Amino acid sequence: MKIGNSVETPAVAGHGAAPARPAAGESAAAGRSAAAAETGGAAAGSVTVKLSSTATALLASNAEFDAQKVEAIRQAIADGTYRVNPEAIADKLIANARELLDRRSH
């Protein structure tokens, strides 16, 4: 898993917009109706998400994962026996930082 923004960042509609509030004397239901009208009929609090081409490709690829390994990790976390390897995490963070710096220098 890579950390950082890729060249192609997914767009999220409505991100950062303040939720609609009813005007003075207006009911909360009326405020929700106004918000739905502003968002093209979507319910208040809903967000439209557009996946990047990379995410779409990953979903379409039906990439397999090791379900047994996932279950073993899940069980170890639940049992409190899962151990984090800080050296491996540090090494991967450093490698990722180097990769990002190399991309920016070219």
C-alpha positions in Angstrom: 0.0 0.0 0.0 1.4 3.3 -1.0 1.0 6.4 1.1 0.5 9.8 -0.5 -1.5 11.3 -3.4 -1.2 9.7 -6.7 -1.1 11.6 -9.9 -4.7 10.9 -10.4 -6.7 11.7 -7.3 -10.4 10.5 -7.0 -12.9 13.4 -7.0 -15.5 13.5 -4.3 -18.5 15.7 -5.0 -19.8 17.7 -2.1 -16.6 17.3 -0.1 -16.1 20.2 2.2 -19.5 21.7 1.6 -21.4 22.7 4.7 -24.5 20.7 5.5 -27.7 22.6 4.7 -29.5 24.0 7.7 -33.1 25.1 7.9 -33.7 28.8 7.9 -35.3 30.6 10.9 -38.8 29.3 11.2 -38.3 26.5 8.8 -38.6 22.9 9.9 -35.7 20.4 9.8 -37.7 18.4 7.3 -38.0 21.4 5.0 -34.3 22.0 5.3 -33.6 18.4 4.3 -35.9 18.8 1.3 -34.0 22.0 0.3 -30.7 20.1 0.6 -32.0 17.2 -1.5 -33.1 19.7 -4.2 -29.7 21.3 -4.2 -28.0 18.0 -4.6 -30.2 16.8 -7.5 -32.5 14.8 -5.3 -30.0 13.0 -3.2 -30.8 12.8 0.5 -29.1 15.1 2.9 -25.8 13.7 4.1 -25.3 11.6 1.0 -22.2 12.0 -1.1 -21.4 11.1 -4.7 -18.0 9.5 -5.1 -16.2 9.1 -8.4 -13.5 6.4 -8.5 -10.2 7.0 -10.2 -9.3 4.8 -13.2 -6.8 3.0 -11.0 -9.5 2.1 -8.4 -11.9 1.0 -11.1 -9.2 -1.2 -12.7 -8.5 -2.8 -9.3 -12.2 -3.5 -8.7 -12.5 -4.9 -12.2 -9.5 -7.2 -11.9 -11.1 -9.3 -9.1 -7.7 -9.4 -7.4 -7.6 -12.3 -5.1 -6.5 -12.2 -1.5 -5.5 -14.8 1.0 -8.7 -15.2 3.1 -6.9 -17.5 5.5 -4.2 -15.0 6.2 -6.7 -12.3 6.7 -8.7 -14.4 9.1 -5.5 -15.4 11.0 -4.6 -11.7 11.4 -8.1 -10.8 12.4 -8.0 -13.6 15.1 -4.6 -12.5 16.3 -5.9 -8.9 16.7 -9.0 -10.2 18.5 -6.9 -12.4 20.8 -4.4 -9.6 21.5 -1.5 -11.6 20.1 -0.9 -9.6 16.9 2.5 -8.0 17.0 3.5 -5.0 14.9 7.0 -5.0 13.4 8.1 -1.4 13.7 11.3 -2.0 11.7 9.3 -3.2 8.7 6.9 -0.3 9.0 9.8 2.2 9.2 11.6 0.6 6.2 8.5 0.8 4.1 7.8 4.4 5.1 11.4 5.4 4.2 11.1 3.5 0.8 7.9 5.3 0.1 9.3 8.7 0.9 12.3 8.0 -1.3 10.0 7.0 -4.2 7.9 10.2 -3.7 11.1 12.3 -3.7 12.4 10.6 -6.8 9.2 11.3 -8.6 9.3 15.0 -7.7 12.9 15.4 -8.7 12.3 14.2 -12.3 
